[in-house]
């Protein structure tokens, strides 16, 4: 068989629409007799922060056009068009920076710490950081965010597979913990409800409360049972 070389990183025509983020953080330096562009560390930080926000809330126009074609496809089923229409509606909400596009696929679990101790779920709401959209909110409140450990993520993944693929049932203790979480979560969310229109309030880095549409559907969130068993003080 004849060998054909394939470039592992082929570069094709770049059709991406770019926008200028800032003119700052850029310097022209010289290296080995040649001019080079030097990007300062704060510039990379700003770029990464904005990139994460855009990835969470925005989709490429080319992708949206493909989804839109489903609505015009005579061979598409009613269900196909319903799913496409829902995706486009969600994309509009997401583009308005109200809720990230993937709000239905799950949310990373975090611990919030203040005064060298973990905050309970109610304290997270009472400190005004439950709906914080910007990491500055946590910094301003002296709250440290701690990611899940690899072991916690692994335990949750195994538990999810057991329930979805092997139809594992919750025992009475696990059901009680899940109900405690849901009841506490709903009770705290109601504290952030705008009585005039029933909308929830979202906290931005400028400390202003901005209304956004009420979360749709029932609250189906469920924390890992092992996580809840090991962190019962969180359910306060």
C-alpha positions in Angstrom: 0.0 0.0 0.0 1.4 3.4 -1.0 2.0 5.9 1.7 0.3 9.3 1.5 1.2 12.0 3.9 -1.6 13.8 5.6 -1.0 17.2 7.2 -2.2 16.7 10.9 -3.2 20.3 11.2 -4.5 21.5 7.8 -5.3 25.2 7.6 -8.3 26.0 5.5 -9.9 29.4 4.6 -10.9 31.2 7.8 -14.4 32.5 7.5 -14.7 33.5 11.2 -16.1 37.0 11.9 -13.9 38.6 14.4 -14.5 41.7 16.6 -12.0 43.9 18.4 -11.9 43.3 22.1 -9.4 46.0 23.1 -6.4 47.9 21.9 -4.7 47.6 25.2 -2.2 45.0 26.5 -0.3 44.9 23.2 3.4 45.9 22.8 5.9 45.7 19.9 9.2 44.3 21.0 12.3 43.1 19.2 13.7 39.5 19.3 16.7 38.3 17.4 16.7 41.4 15.3 13.0 41.1 14.4 9.9 42.9 15.6 7.5 40.7 17.5 4.0 41.3 19.0 4.0 40.8 22.7 0.7 40.3 24.5 0.8 41.2 28.2 -0.6 38.6 30.8 -3.6 40.8 31.6 -4.5 40.8 28.0 -4.5 37.0 27.9 -6.6 36.9 31.0 -9.2 39.3 29.5 -9.3 37.3 26.3 -9.8 34.0 28.2 -12.5 35.5 30.4 -14.4 36.9 27.4 -14.0 33.7 25.4 -15.5 31.6 28.2 -18.5 34.0 28.3 -19.0 33.9 24.5 -18.7 30.1 24.4 -21.3 29.8 27.1 -23.9 32.2 25.6 -23.3 32.4 21.8 -23.4 30.1 18.8 -21.9 30.6 15.4 -24.2 32.0 12.7 -23.3 29.1 10.4 -24.6 26.7 13.1 -27.9 28.6 13.5 -28.4 28.7 9.7 -28.2 24.9 9.6 -30.7 24.6 12.4 -33.0 27.1 10.6 -32.9 24.9 7.5 -34.6 22.2 9.4 -37.7 24.4 9.6 -37.7 24.8 5.8 -37.0 21.2 5.0 -40.1 19.5 3.6 -38.9 16.1 4.7 -38.3 17.1 8.3 -40.8 15.6 10.8 -43.0 17.6 13.2 -40.7 16.5 16.0 -37.6 17.6 14.0 -39.0 21.1 13.5 -40.2 21.3 17.2 -36.7 20.5 18.4 -35.1 23.0 15.9 -37.6 25.7 16.9 -36.8 25.2 20.6 -33.1 25.3 20.0 -33.5 28.6 18.2 -35.6 30.1 21.0 -33.0 29.0 23.5 -30.3 30.5 21.4 -32.2 33.9 21.5 -32.4 33.7 25.3 -28.8 32.8 25.5 -27.7 35.6 23.2 -29.4 38.1 25.5 -27.0 36.8 28.2 -29.9 35.8 30.4 -29.1 32.0 30.6 -26.3 30.1 29.0 -27.3 27.9 26.1 -26.5 24.6 27.9 -28.5 25.3 31.1 -30.3 21.9 30.6 -27.2 19.8 30.4 -26.1 20.2 34.0 -24.1 22.6 36.1 -20.8 22.1 37.8 -21.1 21.7 41.6 -19.0 24.2 43.6 -18.3 24.9 47.2 -18.3 28.5 48.3 -16.1 29.3 51.3 -16.0 32.4 53.5 -14.1 32.9 56.7 -12.3 29.6 56.1 -15.5 27.5 56.3 -17.9 26.2 53.7 -21.1 28.1 53.2 -24.5 26.3 53.5 -26.9 26.5 50.5 -29.0 29.1 52.3 -25.9 31.2 53.0 -25.0 31.1 49.4 -28.3 32.7 48.6 -28.3 35.2 51.5 -24.9 36.5 50.4 -26.3 37.4 47.1 -24.1 35.1 45.1 -26.4 32.3 44.1 -27.2 33.9 40.7 -23.8 35.7 40.3 -22.8 35.9 36.6 -19.3 37.3 37.2 -16.4 35.9 39.3 -15.9 39.5 40.6 -19.1 39.0 42.7 -17.4 36.2 44.7 -14.2 38.2 45.1 -16.1 41.2 46.4 -17.9 39.1 49.0 -14.7 37.4 50.1 -15.9 34.0 48.9 -13.5 31.4 47.6 -14.8 28.9 45.0 -13.6 25.3 45.2 -14.0 22.9 42.3 -15.1 19.4 42.7 -12.3 16.9 43.2 -11.7 14.3 40.5 -13.0 11.6 42.9 -16.3 13.5 43.4 -16.8 13.9 39.6 -16.1 10.2 39.1 -18.5 9.2 41.9 -21.2 11.3 40.3 -20.6 9.9 36.8 -20.9 6.3 38.2 -24.0 7.2 40.1 -25.6 8.7 37.0 -24.9 5.6 34.9 -26.3 3.4 37.6 -29.6 5.3 37.6 -29.9 5.9 33.8 -28.7 2.5 32.5 -29.3 0.1 35.3 -32.5 1.7 36.7 -31.1 1.9 40.3 -33.6 3.1 42.8 -33.1 5.6 45.7 -33.4 4.2 49.2 -35.4 6.0 51.8 -32.4 7.9 53.2 -31.3 9.0 49.7 -34.8 10.2 48.8 -35.0 12.2 52.0 -31.7 13.9 51.2 -32.8 14.7 47.6 -36.2 16.1 48.9 -34.3 18.2 51.5 -32.2 19.7 48.7 -35.1 20.5 46.4 -37.2 22.0 49.1 -34.4 24.2 50.4 -33.4 25.2 46.8 -37.0 26.2 45.9 -37.5 28.1 49.2 -34.4 30.1 48.6 -35.2 30.8 44.9 -38.5 32.3 46.0 -36.6 34.8 48.1 -35.2 36.2 44.9 -38.5 36.5 43.1 -39.7 39.8 41.8 -43.3 40.0 43.3 -44.4 42.4 40.5 -43.9 40.0 37.6 -42.8 36.7 39.1 -39.4 36.9 37.5 -36.1 35.9 39.2 -33.4 38.4 39.7 -29.8 38.1 38.4 -26.9 39.7 40.1 -24.2 41.4 37.9 -20.8 42.7 38.8 -22.1 46.3 39.0 -24.2 45.1 42.0 -27.5 45.8 40.1 -30.4 43.4 40.1 -31.6 42.7 36.6 -34.8 40.8 35.9 -34.8 37.9 33.5 -37.5 35.3 32.5 -38.6 32.8 35.1 -36.8 29.4 34.8 -38.9 27.1 32.6 -40.3 23.8 33.7 -40.0 21.9 37.0 -36.8 21.9 39.0 -35.3 18.5 38.2 -31.8 19.1 39.7 -30.4 16.3 41.7 -27.1 16.2 43.6 -25.1 13.1 43.9 -26.3 11.1 46.9 -22.8 10.4 48.1 -22.0 14.1 47.9 -25.1 14.9 50.0 -24.3 12.2 52.6 -20.8 13.5 53.1 -21.8 17.2 53.2 -25.0 17.3 55.2 -24.1 20.7 56.7 -24.5 22.1 53.2 -28.2 21.4 53.4 -29.0 24.3 55.7 
